[in-house]
Amino acid sequence: MMVSKWGNSLAVRLPKALVEQLGLAPGDELNVVEASKQQLVVEKVDRRAEFLKQMQQFRWPAPEDYRFDRDEANER
């Protein structure tokens, strides 16, 4: 991977194989889990799982067939 300039920041273009392996899509977030000079470990942030976990704290059970769709939720 090559580091590139993106505005005032630096960016890394992810190879297709890694994108497919992590199941990434535009708008997904990654957390840097571990970093050293030789290695960078990232994980995909699963906002859906976090939201469902928060719902359980309030005892708001989701319907059995519930599936959160970010694009559908943001339609105007």
N, C-alpha and C positions, 0 to 999 in steps of 0.2 A: 504494500500500500504506500501511496505517496502522500505526504502532507502538503496541502495547498493553502494559499491565502484566500480567505472568504470575508470580504469587508475588513474589519479590524481584527478578525479572529483567524484561527487556523482550523482546517477541516481535513478529514480523512475520508476518502471514497472507499466504501466497503465492497469487496468482491462479491459477485453474484452467489458464489457457493456459500459464503458466510451468511448472506442475507436469507437465502433459502433455509440454511441450517437453523437459524434463529427464528425463522418465520416473521421477518420484519416487513413492514409496509411504511410508506411515507407517513410521517407524523408520529411514529412509534418513538419511545424514549429508551435510552440505554443508560445504565449505571456503570461507572468504572469501579470494579470490585477490587482489583489489585493492579498495581503498576510498578514496573521496574525498568531498567535500561534495556533489558532483553525481552520483556513480556508485558502485554497489556491484556487484562482479563475484564470482559464486560458481560453484563447480563441484561436481558430485555426486561423493562418495567411493564408488569402486567396490571394496568389500571383496572381492568375488568375484575380481576381476582381481588384486588384491594377494595374496590367498591362493594363487591358481594360480601367480603369479610366485615366491612363496616356496617352493612345492612343487618348482618347477623347479630351485631352488638345491640342493635335497637329492636331486635326480635321482629323485624319486618321480613317475613319469609317471601322469597321470590316465587312466582308461580313455577310449577314443575317444568314447563317448557320454556321458561324465560331465557332469552339470549340477548345480551346487550350489544347493540350495533352503534358504534360511534358516529358513523355517517348518517344513520337514520335519526339519531338523537339531535344532530346538529342541522338537520334540514330546516329550511325556512320557508 
